[in-house]
Amino acid sequence: MRKMNTPKRIPGGKPQGAREVAMSVLHNVETRGAYSGLELNQALNAAELSRPDAALATELVYGTIQRLNTIDYELGKRVKGWPRKVEPWVRSLLRLSYYQLRWLSRVPAHAVVDEAVRIAKKRGHAGIGGLVNGVLRGLLRDGFDTVLPAELSAAERISLNQSHPLWLVERWVERFGERATENMCAAGNEHPRASARVNPLRGTREQIVSGMTDAGMEVLPSALAEAGIVAIKAGNLGHTDWYRQGFISIQDESSMLVAAVADPKPGMRVLDCCAAPGGKSTHMAERMRNEGVVIANDVHPHKEALIRQQADRLGLSIVETTTGDALGLSERIAPESCDVVLLDAPCSGLGVIRRKPEIKWNKTEDDIASLAQLQGKLLEQAQSMVKPGGALVYSTCTIASEENEDVVRAFLINHPEYALDPVWPEEVLAPLRESGNLPDGFEGMLQLLPQMFGSDGFFIARMRKKLR
C-alpha cells in the first residue's frame, strides 16, 4: 500500500479483536512499508485471537488491500480531503469497514458499524466516532454500486472496478487486450487456493490423494502440474502429518512446472542459482530420484537452513546448499560443469498479487526496468556453468515482458551458442495444449496468466547450449 505520512503509532494501546488487529496491520503496511503476511502473522501471534476471529482479521487485511482502489474511490466521495487529510489509522478503519460491509455478509451490517464506531471512540474521540458513523451509515443507506463516469477509458474502468493501479492495467491492456486484462485483474482479487506437490519418493499422487480423502480432506489432482494436488477443504496443509512426514511440499501449481521444464535426470549435476526457500531445488532432486547432485545457492545465509530443512524433511540427500551472491557464482562453480542450471530470478512479483496484494500498490515501472537489468546480469553468470548440450532454464513469477521475453531475447542475441528449446516434457505441454493455452508456434518460453488455471502468473523459458 502507498506510504502517505510519517509513521505514527495508533493511539489506544494493544489491538483487541479481529477488526482492531486488522486495522493495526493495515496501518503498518501503509505507513511503514511492512509486508502484509509477516505483519499479520506477528499481530495474530501477539493478539491470541480465536480461530474464527483470526480468519476474519486475515480476510479483512488481504481483502482491504486487494480492493484499495475501489474503496478509496468511493470513500473519496464522502470524506473531505480523503485520503491524505485523514489520520492513517482512521483511513485503515474506514477502509476495512467498507470492505466488510460490501464484500462480507456473515456479520450483520449494524454490528460492523457499531464496532467501527466503538473502535473510533476508543482510539480517538467522539468526533472521529461521529465521522465513522456518518460515513458508514450513509453507505448503507445509498448502497454500494460503483457508478463510473461514461468517459473513462477501458483501462480506467478496469482499474477502478478491479482495483489495480492504472499504470499496470494500461500495460496489460496494451499487451493482452481488454478482456484478458479484466480477467487477470479479477483473478488477482481471488483467494489463492492451497496446493501441494507430491514427493514421488514417498508415494504416488493417486495414493496420497486417496489417503487424504480417507482422512476427510477434500483434495483433487492438479489439472496443470502432474505432481500437484489442490486442496478444496483440508485446513492448513503445512500443519498436517502428510507435510511433516515429507509426503508433500506446499507449492503453487505454476511454480511446479519450472522443475518439470528443467527435466533433470538421475545422476545429473544441477544448479539452482537463487534457491530459497528450496521448493524448486527439492522438486528437481525428487525428479532425479535422489541420485546425482543439486546445488542450491541463495544470497541470504539465514535461508540456507530453510533449504536444508526442506531437503531433510523430504528425505533428499543430494541437495547441497551454498550461500553467496548469484552474480559471483561463476567464481565458485567450475565453468561448464552443470547439466542443468536454473535461474529463478528476483522479479517484480506481479504474478503473485493474490498472495501479496500490496505488490500492486508498491511496485512501479522503474522497478521493472531496474530488475530487468539485474536479471540480464544474473543470466549472464548462470550461462557460463552450463555444459555443452545442457539446459538453461529462466523463470520469474511476474507478468512483464521487460523481465521475461525481453531478457531472454537480449541474452540469445549475445549468446548464439544458446537457442530456445521447445522440446518440453509432454506432462507440461499436454494440459497447456488441451486448455488452449499453448501458443501457436511455441518456441520454448511461456507466460502463464493467473486466470488460465487459477494458479500464479509465471514465466518459464528453456534454452539449450549447443554442442561444439
DOMARFI-926496 format. One record per residue (C-alpha): residue in three letters; x, y, z. Coordinates in Angstrom, 2 decimals. Layout:
{code:ALA, east:X, north:Y, up:Z}
...
//
This chain:
{code:MET, east:0.00, north:0.00, up:0.00}
{code:ARG, east:1.12, north:3.53, up:-0.62}
{code:LYS, east:3.04, north:5.34, up:2.08}
{code:MET, east:1.28, north:8.57, up:3.00}
{code:ASN, east:2.64, north:10.20, up:6.15}
{code:THR, east:5.37, north:9.91, up:8.75}
{code:PRO, east:4.57, north:6.69, up:10.64}
{code:LYS, east:2.78, north:7.15, up:13.96}
{code:ARG, east:1.59, north:4.61, up:16.47}
{code:ILE, east:-2.13, north:4.00, up:16.66}
{code:PRO, east:-3.48, north:5.52, up:19.89}
{code:GLY, east:-5.32, north:3.38, up:22.41}
{code:GLY, east:-2.93, north:0.58, up:23.34}
{code:LYS, east:-2.67, north:-3.02, up:22.21}
{code:PRO, east:-5.16, north:-4.06, up:19.48}
{code:GLN, east:-8.02, north:-6.26, up:20.72}
{code:GLY, east:-10.38, north:-8.21, up:18.50}
{code:ALA, east:-10.25, north:-9.05, up:14.81}
{code:ARG, east:-11.03, north:-5.55, up:13.48}
{code:GLU, east:-8.51, north:-3.75, up:15.68}
{code:VAL, east:-5.82, north:-6.25, up:14.73}
{code:ALA, east:-6.66, north:-5.82, up:11.06}
{code:MET, east:-6.63, north:-2.03, up:11.44}
{code:SER, east:-3.19, north:-2.14, up:13.06}
{code:VAL, east:-1.79, north:-4.37, up:10.32}
{code:LEU, east:-3.19, north:-2.18, up:7.55}
{code:HIS, east:-1.80, north:0.91, up:9.26}
{code:ASN, east:1.70, north:-0.59, up:9.46}
{code:VAL, east:1.62, north:-1.90, up:5.90}
{code:GLU, east:0.76, north:1.58, up:4.65}
{code:THR, east:2.89, north:3.80, up:6.86}
{code:ARG, east:5.94, north:1.58, up:7.43}
{code:GLY, east:6.04, north:-0.41, up:4.23}
{code:ALA, east:5.60, north:-3.65, up:6.19}
{code:TYR, east:4.86, north:-6.89, up:4.35}
{code:SER, east:1.24, north:-7.87, up:4.92}
{code:GLY, east:1.94, north:-11.57, up:5.51}
{code:LEU, east:4.72, north:-11.03, up:8.06}
{code:GLU, east:2.92, north:-8.20, up:9.81}
{code:LEU, east:-0.30, north:-10.22, up:10.03}
{code:ASN, east:1.44, north:-13.29, up:11.44}
{code:GLN, east:3.13, north:-11.22, up:14.13}
{code:ALA, east:-0.10, north:-9.45, up:15.02}
{code:LEU, east:-2.12, north:-12.68, up:15.22}
{code:ASN, east:0.51, north:-14.33, up:17.42}
{code:ALA, east:0.50, north:-11.35, up:19.77}
{code:ALA, east:-3.29, north:-10.98, up:19.92}
{code:GLU, east:-4.05, north:-14.69, up:20.52}
{code:LEU, east:-7.39, north:-14.45, up:18.74}
{code:SER, east:-9.80, north:-17.33, up:18.41}
{code:ARG, east:-9.64, north:-19.24, up:15.15}
{code:PRO, east:-12.75, north:-17.54, up:13.67}
{code:ASP, east:-11.51, north:-14.08, up:14.69}
{code:ALA, east:-8.06, north:-14.79, up:13.24}
{code:ALA, east:-9.72, north:-15.83, up:9.98}
{code:LEU, east:-11.78, north:-12.61, up:9.96}
{code:ALA, east:-8.72, north:-10.44, up:10.62}
{code:THR, east:-6.89, north:-12.19, up:7.79}
{code:GLU, east:-9.81, north:-11.68, up:5.39}
{code:LEU, east:-10.08, north:-8.01, up:6.32}
{code:VAL, east:-6.37, north:-7.34, up:5.78}
{code:TYR, east:-5.99, north:-9.06, up:2.44}
{code:GLY, east:-9.39, north:-8.04, up:1.11}
{code:THR, east:-8.91, north:-4.39, up:2.01}
{code:ILE, east:-5.50, north:-4.24, up:0.34}
{code:GLN, east:-6.81, north:-6.04, up:-2.73}
{code:ARG, east:-9.76, north:-3.66, up:-3.15}
{code:LEU, east:-7.95, north:-0.46, up:-2.13}
{code:ASN, east:-8.51, north:1.43, up:-5.39}
{code:THR, east:-12.26, north:0.83, up:-5.39}
{code:ILE, east:-12.58, north:1.57, up:-1.68}
{code:ASP, east:-10.69, north:4.86, up:-1.92}
{code:TYR, east:-12.69, north:5.91, up:-4.97}
{code:GLU, east:-15.95, north:5.51, up:-3.06}
{code:LEU, east:-14.74, north:6.96, up:0.24}
{code:GLY, east:-13.31, north:9.93, up:-1.63}
{code:LYS, east:-16.88, north:10.93, up:-2.50}
{code:ARG, east:-17.88, north:11.03, up:1.18}
{code:VAL, east:-14.86, north:12.14, up:3.23}
{code:LYS, east:-13.41, north:15.60, up:2.69}
{code:GLY, east:-9.68, north:15.51, up:1.97}
{code:TRP, east:-9.65, north:11.71, up:1.52}
{code:PRO, east:-7.23, north:10.10, up:1.97}
{code:ARG, east:-4.32, north:12.46, up:2.74}
{code:LYS, east:-6.08, north:14.68, up:5.29}
{code:VAL, east:-7.40, north:11.75, up:7.33}
{code:GLU, east:-5.25, north:10.15, up:10.02}
{code:PRO, east:-3.72, north:6.87, up:8.84}
{code:TRP, east:-5.38, north:4.70, up:11.47}
{code:VAL, east:-8.79, north:6.24, up:10.68}
{code:ARG, east:-8.16, north:5.55, up:6.98}
{code:SER, east:-7.47, north:1.93, up:7.82}
{code:LEU, east:-10.59, north:1.66, up:9.98}
{code:LEU, east:-12.87, north:3.14, up:7.32}
{code:ARG, east:-11.32, north:1.06, up:4.56}
{code:LEU, east:-11.69, north:-2.27, up:6.34}
{code:SER, east:-15.22, north:-1.37, up:7.43}
{code:TYR, east:-16.16, north:-0.52, up:3.84}
{code:TYR, east:-14.67, north:-3.81, up:2.66}
{code:GLN, east:-16.57, north:-5.76, up:5.28}
{code:LEU, east:-19.89, north:-4.07, up:4.52}
{code:ARG, east:-19.59, north:-4.52, up:0.77}
{code:TRP, east:-17.92, north:-7.88, up:0.33}
{code:LEU, east:-18.57, north:-9.86, up:3.53}
{code:SER, east:-22.05, north:-10.85, up:4.62}
{code:ARG, east:-21.62, north:-13.15, up:7.58}
{code:VAL, east:-21.68, north:-10.26, up:10.12}
{code:PRO, east:-24.81, north:-8.04, up:10.27}
{code:ALA, east:-24.20, north:-4.56, up:8.87}
{code:HIS, east:-25.32, north:-2.78, up:12.04}
{code:ALA, east:-22.80, north:-4.79, up:14.06}
{code:VAL, east:-20.00, north:-3.76, up:11.69}
{code:VAL, east:-20.91, north:-0.09, up:12.05}
{code:ASP, east:-21.30, north:-0.27, up:15.84}
{code:GLU, east:-17.91, north:-1.97, up:16.22}
{code:ALA, east:-16.18, north:0.57, up:13.95}
{code:VAL, east:-17.68, north:3.47, up:15.95}
{code:ARG, east:-16.59, north:1.83, up:19.22}
{code:ILE, east:-13.01, north:1.49, up:17.95}
{code:ALA, east:-13.01, north:5.08, up:16.65}
{code:LYS, east:-14.12, north:6.45, up:20.04}
{code:LYS, east:-11.74, north:4.22, up:21.98}
{code:ARG, east:-8.71, north:5.18, up:19.93}
{code:GLY, east:-9.70, north:8.72, up:19.07}
{code:HIS, east:-12.58, north:10.83, up:20.33}
{code:ALA, east:-16.30, north:11.37, up:19.86}
{code:GLY, east:-15.74, north:13.48, up:16.76}
{code:ILE, east:-13.96, north:10.64, up:14.96}
{code:GLY, east:-16.69, north:8.27, up:16.10}
{code:GLY, east:-19.26, north:10.61, up:14.56}
{code:LEU, east:-17.33, north:10.76, up:11.27}
{code:VAL, east:-17.08, north:6.97, up:11.06}
{code:ASN, east:-20.75, north:6.53, up:11.98}
{code:GLY, east:-21.93, north:9.08, up:9.39}
{code:VAL, east:-19.82, north:7.67, up:6.55}
{code:LEU, east:-20.76, north:4.05, up:7.13}
{code:ARG, east:-24.47, north:4.66, up:7.70}
{code:GLY, east:-24.52, north:6.82, up:4.56}
{code:LEU, east:-23.07, north:3.92, up:2.61}
{code:LEU, east:-25.69, north:1.54, up:3.97}
{code:ARG, east:-28.42, north:3.99, up:3.02}
{code:ASP, east:-27.17, north:4.70, up:-0.52}
{code:GLY, east:-25.85, north:1.26, up:-1.44}
{code:PHE, east:-22.52, north:0.04, up:-2.79}
{code:ASP, east:-22.90, north:0.08, up:-6.56}
{code:THR, east:-19.85, north:1.80, up:-8.04}
{code:VAL, east:-21.05, north:4.17, up:-10.75}
{code:LEU, east:-18.20, north:5.23, up:-13.04}
{code:PRO, east:-18.20, north:8.19, up:-15.43}
{code:ALA, east:-19.06, north:7.18, up:-19.00}
{code:GLU, east:-15.99, north:8.92, up:-20.46}
{code:LEU, east:-13.49, north:6.65, up:-18.73}
{code:SER, east:-11.11, north:4.61, up:-20.87}
{code:ALA, east:-11.18, north:0.81, up:-20.73}
{code:ALA, east:-8.05, north:0.84, up:-18.56}
{code:GLU, east:-9.51, north:3.40, up:-16.15}
{code:ARG, east:-12.71, north:1.39, up:-15.82}
{code:ILE, east:-10.83, north:-1.83, up:-15.11}
{code:SER, east:-8.51, north:-0.06, up:-12.68}
{code:LEU, east:-11.45, north:1.12, up:-10.57}
{code:ASN, east:-13.74, north:-1.90, up:-10.92}
{code:GLN, east:-11.00, north:-4.47, up:-10.31}
{code:SER, east:-8.84, north:-2.29, up:-8.05}
{code:HIS, east:-5.45, north:-2.36, up:-9.78}
{code:PRO, east:-3.12, north:0.60, up:-10.40}
{code:LEU, east:-3.82, north:2.37, up:-13.69}
{code:TRP, east:-0.25, north:2.17, up:-14.98}
{code:LEU, east:-0.28, north:-1.60, up:-14.63}
{code:VAL, east:-3.70, north:-2.02, up:-16.22}
{code:GLU, east:-2.65, north:0.15, up:-19.17}
{code:ARG, east:0.41, north:-2.05, up:-19.75}
{code:TRP, east:-1.62, north:-5.23, up:-19.64}
{code:VAL, east:-4.36, north:-3.88, up:-21.92}
{code:GLU, east:-1.74, north:-2.94, up:-24.50}
{code:ARG, east:-0.19, north:-6.39, up:-24.41}
{code:PHE, east:-3.05, north:-8.79, up:-23.67}
{code:GLY, east:-6.17, north:-6.84, up:-24.62}
{code:GLU, east:-9.08, north:-5.52, up:-22.58}
{code:ARG, east:-10.89, north:-8.80, up:-21.87}
{code:ALA, east:-7.81, north:-10.76, up:-20.80}
{code:THR, east:-6.66, north:-7.88, up:-18.61}
{code:GLU, east:-10.01, north:-7.65, up:-16.82}
{code:ASN, east:-9.95, north:-11.41, up:-16.24}
{code:MET, east:-6.37, north:-11.19, up:-14.98}
{code:CYS, east:-7.20, north:-8.39, up:-12.55}
{code:ALA, east:-10.30, north:-10.24, up:-11.34}
{code:ALA, east:-8.16, north:-13.33, up:-10.74}
{code:GLY, east:-5.75, north:-11.19, up:-8.75}
{code:ASN, east:-8.57, north:-10.40, up:-6.30}
{code:GLU, east:-9.49, north:-14.02, up:-5.68}
{code:HIS, east:-8.33, north:-16.04, up:-2.69}
{code:PRO, east:-5.27, north:-18.13, up:-3.60}
{code:ARG, east:-6.12, north:-21.78, up:-3.38}
{code:ALA, east:-3.99, north:-24.20, up:-1.42}
{code:SER, east:-1.88, north:-26.59, up:-3.47}
{code:ALA, east:0.91, north:-29.03, up:-2.76}
{code:ARG, east:3.47, north:-31.11, up:-4.61}
{code:VAL, east:3.63, north:-34.84, up:-4.05}
{code:ASN, east:7.02, north:-36.36, up:-3.17}
{code:PRO, east:7.33, north:-39.37, up:-5.51}
{code:LEU, east:9.90, north:-40.94, up:-3.18}
{code:ARG, east:7.16, north:-41.35, up:-0.57}
{code:GLY, east:4.21, north:-42.35, up:-2.76}
{code:THR, east:2.26, north:-41.69, up:-5.94}
{code:ARG, east:-0.16, north:-38.82, up:-6.34}
{code:GLU, east:-3.04, north:-41.28, up:-6.52}
{code:GLN, east:-2.01, north:-42.90, up:-3.23}
{code:ILE, east:-1.66, north:-39.61, up:-1.40}
{code:VAL, east:-4.93, north:-38.15, up:-2.76}
{code:SER, east:-6.69, north:-41.37, up:-1.73}
{code:GLY, east:-5.15, north:-41.28, up:1.75}
{code:MET, east:-6.07, north:-37.64, up:2.28}
{code:THR, east:-9.60, north:-38.29, up:1.08}
{code:ASP, east:-9.95, north:-41.20, up:3.51}
{code:ALA, east:-8.80, north:-38.84, up:6.26}
{code:GLY, east:-11.71, north:-36.50, up:5.49}
{code:MET, east:-9.86, north:-33.94, up:3.37}
{code:GLU, east:-11.23, north:-32.69, up:0.06}
{code:VAL, east:-8.33, north:-32.72, up:-2.41}
{code:LEU, east:-8.05, north:-33.12, up:-6.17}
{code:PRO, east:-5.26, north:-33.79, up:-8.65}
{code:SER, east:-3.98, north:-30.60, up:-10.28}
{code:ALA, east:-5.08, north:-30.05, up:-13.86}
{code:LEU, east:-1.80, north:-28.25, up:-14.60}
{code:ALA, east:1.03, north:-29.96, up:-12.74}
{code:GLU, east:1.50, north:-33.71, up:-12.82}
{code:ALA, east:2.95, north:-33.70, up:-9.30}
{code:GLY, east:0.35, north:-31.32, up:-7.90}
{code:ILE, east:-2.73, north:-31.61, up:-5.75}
{code:VAL, east:-5.28, north:-28.89, up:-4.98}
{code:ALA, east:-6.89, north:-28.65, up:-1.55}
{code:ILE, east:-10.54, north:-27.61, up:-1.52}
{code:LYS, east:-11.18, north:-28.29, up:2.17}
{code:ALA, east:-8.14, north:-29.51, up:4.02}
{code:GLY, east:-7.16, north:-26.82, up:6.52}
{code:ASN, east:-3.55, north:-25.69, up:6.61}
{code:LEU, east:-1.62, north:-28.37, up:4.71}
{code:GLY, east:1.59, north:-27.30, up:6.43}
{code:HIS, east:0.16, north:-28.47, up:9.76}
{code:THR, east:-0.66, north:-31.99, up:8.58}
{code:ASP, east:1.25, north:-35.23, up:9.09}
{code:TRP, east:1.38, north:-35.50, up:5.30}
{code:TYR, east:3.62, north:-32.43, up:5.30}
{code:ARG, east:5.60, north:-33.20, up:8.44}
{code:GLN, east:6.46, north:-36.70, up:7.21}
{code:GLY, east:7.61, north:-35.48, up:3.80}
{code:PHE, east:4.78, north:-36.75, up:1.61}
{code:ILE, east:4.02, north:-33.26, up:0.26}
{code:SER, east:5.52, north:-29.77, up:-0.12}
{code:ILE, east:3.47, north:-26.57, up:-0.20}
{code:GLN, east:3.92, north:-25.04, up:-3.66}
{code:ASP, east:1.86, north:-23.24, up:-6.28}
{code:GLU, east:0.96, north:-25.27, up:-9.37}
{code:SER, east:2.64, north:-22.85, up:-11.80}
{code:SER, east:5.84, north:-22.98, up:-9.78}
{code:MET, east:5.82, north:-26.79, up:-10.04}
{code:LEU, east:6.19, north:-26.52, up:-13.81}
{code:VAL, east:9.67, north:-24.99, up:-13.51}
{code:ALA, east:11.39, north:-28.17, up:-12.32}
{code:ALA, east:9.31, north:-30.19, up:-14.79}
{code:VAL, east:10.54, north:-27.97, up:-17.65}
{code:ALA, east:14.14, north:-28.25, up:-16.38}
{code:ASP, east:13.60, north:-32.02, up:-16.51}
{code:PRO, east:16.81, north:-33.14, up:-14.75}
{code:LYS, east:17.61, north:-36.84, up:-14.91}
{code:PRO, east:19.01, north:-39.12, up:-12.20}
{code:GLY, east:22.79, north:-38.77, up:-11.90}
{code:MET, east:22.96, north:-35.22, up:-13.29}
{code:ARG, east:24.69, north:-32.24, up:-11.71}
{code:VAL, east:22.16, north:-29.41, up:-11.31}
{code:LEU, east:22.47, north:-25.83, up:-10.08}
{code:ASP, east:19.66, north:-23.68, up:-8.66}
{code:CYS, east:21.12, north:-20.15, up:-8.57}
{code:CYS, east:18.51, north:-18.41, up:-6.37}
{code:ALA, east:17.08, north:-21.32, up:-4.43}
{code:ALA, east:15.42, north:-20.20, up:-1.17}
{code:PRO, east:13.18, north:-21.45, up:0.30}
{code:GLY, east:14.10, north:-24.58, up:-1.67}
{code:GLY, east:10.90, north:-25.63, up:-3.43}
{code:LYS, east:12.38, north:-25.93, up:-6.91}
{code:SER, east:15.68, north:-27.42, up:-5.70}
{code:THR, east:13.90, north:-30.19, up:-3.81}
{code:HIS, east:11.49, north:-30.75, up:-6.69}
{code:MET, east:14.41, north:-31.30, up:-9.06}
{code:ALA, east:16.02, north:-33.66, up:-6.55}
{code:GLU, east:12.77, north:-35.64, up:-6.35}
{code:ARG, east:12.61, north:-35.90, up:-10.13}
{code:MET, east:16.21, north:-37.16, up:-10.09}
{code:ARG, east:15.13, north:-39.94, up:-7.69}
{code:ASN, east:17.68, north:-38.60, up:-5.19}
{code:GLU, east:20.54, north:-39.59, up:-7.50}
{code:GLY, east:23.16, north:-37.02, up:-8.58}
{code:VAL, east:23.81, north:-33.54, up:-7.16}
{code:VAL, east:21.60, north:-30.48, up:-6.75}
{code:ILE, east:23.50, north:-27.35, up:-5.69}
{code:ALA, east:21.07, north:-24.93, up:-4.03}
{code:ASN, east:22.50, north:-21.43, up:-3.74}
{code:ASP, east:20.98, north:-18.33, up:-2.18}
{code:VAL, east:22.35, north:-14.92, up:-1.32}
{code:HIS, east:20.94, north:-14.91, up:2.23}
{code:PRO, east:22.85, north:-17.10, up:4.74}
{code:HIS, east:19.85, north:-17.37, up:7.08}
{code:LYS, east:17.84, north:-19.01, up:4.28}
{code:GLU, east:20.34, north:-21.82, up:3.85}
{code:ALA, east:18.85, north:-23.53, up:6.90}
{code:LEU, east:15.37, north:-23.37, up:5.31}
{code:ILE, east:16.59, north:-25.23, up:2.24}
{code:ARG, east:18.32, north:-27.86, up:4.36}
{code:GLN, east:15.21, north:-28.34, up:6.48}
{code:GLN, east:13.10, north:-28.93, up:3.39}
{code:ALA, east:15.58, north:-31.42, up:1.95}
{code:ASP, east:15.81, north:-33.32, up:5.24}
{code:ARG, east:12.03, north:-33.41, up:5.66}
{code:LEU, east:11.65, north:-34.89, up:2.18}
{code:GLY, east:14.45, north:-37.44, up:2.64}
{code:LEU, east:16.68, north:-35.87, up:-0.02}
{code:SER, east:20.41, north:-36.34, up:0.48}
{code:ILE, east:21.65, north:-34.95, up:-2.85}
{code:VAL, east:20.81, north:-31.30, up:-2.14}
{code:GLU, east:23.99, north:-29.36, up:-1.33}
{code:THR, east:23.48, north:-25.83, up:-0.03}
{code:THR, east:25.74, north:-22.85, up:-0.58}
{code:THR, east:25.39, north:-19.13, up:0.08}
{code:GLY, east:26.57, north:-16.14, up:-1.89}
{code:ASP, east:25.54, north:-13.59, up:-4.47}
{code:ALA, east:24.47, north:-15.34, up:-7.66}
{code:LEU, east:26.40, north:-12.68, up:-9.56}
{code:GLY, east:29.57, north:-14.32, up:-8.24}
{code:LEU, east:28.61, north:-17.97, up:-8.71}
{code:SER, east:30.98, north:-18.48, up:-11.63}
{code:GLU, east:33.87, north:-17.79, up:-9.25}
{code:ARG, east:32.80, north:-20.70, up:-7.01}
{code:ILE, east:31.49, north:-23.23, up:-9.52}
{code:ALA, east:33.58, north:-24.53, up:-12.40}
{code:PRO, east:32.64, north:-23.38, up:-15.90}
{code:GLU, east:30.55, north:-25.77, up:-18.00}
{code:SER, east:30.19, north:-28.19, up:-15.07}
{code:CYS, east:26.39, north:-28.48, up:-14.80}
{code:ASP, east:23.89, north:-30.43, up:-16.88}
{code:VAL, east:21.03, north:-28.11, up:-15.85}
{code:VAL, east:21.19, north:-24.57, up:-14.48}
{code:LEU, east:18.01, north:-22.93, up:-13.16}
{code:LEU, east:17.78, north:-19.18, up:-12.65}
{code:ASP, east:14.53, north:-18.39, up:-10.87}
{code:ALA, east:15.31, north:-14.70, up:-10.88}
{code:PRO, east:14.33, north:-11.95, up:-8.45}
{code:CYS, east:11.42, north:-10.10, up:-10.07}
{code:SER, east:8.59, north:-7.63, up:-9.55}
{code:GLY, east:6.22, north:-10.43, up:-8.49}
{code:LEU, east:3.24, north:-9.21, up:-10.50}
{code:GLY, east:2.08, north:-12.81, up:-10.98}
{code:VAL, east:1.52, north:-13.40, up:-7.25}
{code:ILE, east:-0.72, north:-10.41, up:-6.44}
{code:ARG, east:-3.34, north:-12.74, up:-4.93}
{code:ARG, east:-0.81, north:-13.85, up:-2.32}
{code:LYS, east:0.89, north:-10.49, up:-1.76}
{code:PRO, east:-1.68, north:-7.84, up:-2.68}
{code:GLU, east:0.45, north:-4.86, up:-1.61}
{code:ILE, east:2.79, north:-5.64, up:-4.52}
{code:LYS, east:0.47, north:-3.95, up:-6.97}
{code:TRP, east:0.49, north:-0.73, up:-4.95}
{code:ASN, east:4.21, north:-0.74, up:-4.11}
{code:LYS, east:5.82, north:-1.62, up:-7.45}
{code:THR, east:6.49, north:0.93, up:-10.19}
{code:GLU, east:7.60, north:0.86, up:-13.81}
{code:ASP, east:11.04, north:1.98, up:-12.63}
{code:ASP, east:11.24, north:-1.18, up:-10.50}
{code:ILE, east:10.58, north:-3.29, up:-13.59}
{code:ALA, east:13.35, north:-1.58, up:-15.55}
{code:SER, east:15.94, north:-1.94, up:-12.79}
{code:LEU, east:15.03, north:-5.57, up:-12.16}
{code:ALA, east:15.38, north:-6.36, up:-15.87}
{code:GLN, east:18.97, north:-5.08, up:-15.75}
{code:LEU, east:19.73, north:-7.32, up:-12.76}
{code:GLN, east:18.08, north:-10.33, up:-14.41}
{code:GLY, east:20.23, north:-9.89, up:-17.52}
{code:LYS, east:23.38, north:-9.85, up:-15.38}
{code:LEU, east:22.29, north:-12.94, up:-13.46}
{code:LEU, east:21.54, north:-14.81, up:-16.68}
{code:GLU, east:24.98, north:-13.88, up:-17.99}
{code:GLN, east:26.52, north:-15.51, up:-14.91}
{code:ALA, east:24.31, north:-18.58, up:-15.00}
{code:GLN, east:25.04, north:-19.47, up:-18.62}
{code:SER, east:28.77, north:-19.94, up:-18.05}
{code:MET, east:28.20, north:-23.01, up:-15.85}
{code:VAL, east:26.11, north:-24.99, up:-18.37}
{code:LYS, east:27.75, north:-27.91, up:-20.15}
{code:PRO, east:27.59, north:-28.05, up:-23.95}
{code:GLY, east:24.32, north:-29.82, up:-24.67}
{code:GLY, east:22.99, north:-28.79, up:-21.25}
{code:ALA, east:19.85, north:-26.83, up:-20.37}
{code:LEU, east:19.50, north:-23.30, up:-19.02}
{code:VAL, east:16.07, north:-22.54, up:-17.53}
{code:TYR, east:14.98, north:-18.99, up:-16.71}
{code:SER, east:11.83, north:-18.29, up:-14.70}
{code:THR, east:10.05, north:-15.48, up:-12.86}
{code:CYS, east:6.75, north:-15.04, up:-11.04}
{code:THR, east:5.89, north:-11.84, up:-12.86}
{code:ILE, east:3.93, north:-10.60, up:-15.87}
{code:ALA, east:6.16, north:-8.01, up:-17.53}
{code:SER, east:7.79, north:-8.57, up:-20.91}
{code:GLU, east:10.83, north:-6.48, up:-19.92}
{code:GLU, east:11.63, north:-9.02, up:-17.20}
{code:ASN, east:10.70, north:-12.07, up:-19.25}
{code:GLU, east:10.76, north:-12.34, up:-23.04}
{code:ASP, east:12.94, north:-9.25, up:-23.48}
{code:VAL, east:15.59, north:-10.57, up:-21.07}
{code:VAL, east:15.68, north:-13.91, up:-22.87}
{code:ARG, east:15.84, north:-12.45, up:-26.38}
{code:ALA, east:18.60, north:-10.00, up:-25.41}
{code:PHE, east:20.54, north:-12.89, up:-23.92}
{code:LEU, east:20.16, north:-15.02, up:-27.06}
{code:ILE, east:21.43, north:-12.19, up:-29.27}
{code:ASN, east:24.61, north:-12.01, up:-27.17}
{code:HIS, east:24.98, north:-15.80, up:-26.92}
{code:PRO, east:24.47, north:-17.53, up:-30.27}
{code:GLU, east:25.68, north:-20.76, up:-28.66}
{code:TYR, east:22.25, north:-20.94, up:-27.00}
{code:ALA, east:18.84, north:-21.50, up:-28.59}
{code:LEU, east:15.32, north:-21.71, up:-27.22}
{code:ASP, east:14.27, north:-25.32, up:-26.67}
{code:PRO, east:10.58, north:-26.10, up:-27.33}
{code:VAL, east:11.01, north:-29.81, up:-26.56}
{code:TRP, east:9.38, north:-29.70, up:-23.13}
{code:PRO, east:8.13, north:-32.81, up:-21.35}
{code:GLU, east:4.70, north:-33.90, up:-22.55}
{code:GLU, east:3.38, north:-33.72, up:-18.97}
{code:VAL, east:3.87, north:-29.94, up:-19.19}
{code:LEU, east:2.67, north:-29.43, up:-22.76}
{code:ALA, east:-0.46, north:-31.61, up:-22.62}
{code:PRO, east:-2.57, north:-29.53, up:-20.18}
{code:LEU, east:-1.49, north:-26.33, up:-21.93}
{code:ARG, east:-2.46, north:-27.72, up:-25.31}
{code:GLU, east:-5.77, north:-29.17, up:-24.12}
{code:SER, east:-6.80, north:-25.90, up:-22.46}
{code:GLY, east:-5.84, north:-23.79, up:-25.48}
{code:ASN, east:-3.02, north:-22.04, up:-23.61}
{code:LEU, east:-0.08, north:-23.37, up:-25.62}
{code:PRO, east:0.94, north:-20.57, up:-28.02}
{code:ASP, east:0.91, north:-21.23, up:-31.75}
{code:GLY, east:4.45, north:-21.78, up:-32.96}
{code:PHE, east:5.64, north:-22.49, up:-29.40}
{code:GLU, east:9.33, north:-21.57, up:-29.21}
{code:GLY, east:10.28, north:-22.73, up:-25.75}
{code:MET, east:9.09, north:-19.90, up:-23.50}
{code:LEU, east:5.72, north:-19.45, up:-21.87}
{code:GLN, east:3.81, north:-16.76, up:-19.96}
{code:LEU, east:1.21, north:-18.28, up:-17.65}
{code:LEU, east:-1.55, north:-15.89, up:-16.54}
{code:PRO, east:-3.44, north:-16.38, up:-13.25}
{code:GLN, east:-6.84, north:-16.83, up:-14.91}
{code:MET, east:-5.65, north:-19.74, up:-17.05}
{code:PHE, east:-5.57, north:-22.39, up:-14.32}
{code:GLY, east:-6.25, north:-20.46, up:-11.11}
{code:SER, east:-2.54, north:-20.60, up:-10.30}
{code:ASP, east:0.14, north:-17.91, up:-10.07}
{code:GLY, east:1.30, north:-15.90, up:-13.04}
{code:PHE, east:4.65, north:-17.35, up:-14.11}
{code:PHE, east:7.15, north:-17.11, up:-16.94}
{code:ILE, east:9.38, north:-20.02, up:-17.96}
{code:ALA, east:11.96, north:-20.27, up:-20.76}
{code:ARG, east:14.14, north:-23.27, up:-21.54}
{code:MET, east:17.33, north:-22.83, up:-23.58}
{code:ARG, east:19.77, north:-25.43, up:-24.83}
{code:LYS, east:23.52, north:-24.89, up:-25.11}
{code:LYS, east:24.74, north:-26.17, up:-28.45}
{code:LEU, east:27.26, north:-28.98, up:-28.68}
{code:ARG, east:30.60, north:-27.95, up:-30.07}
//
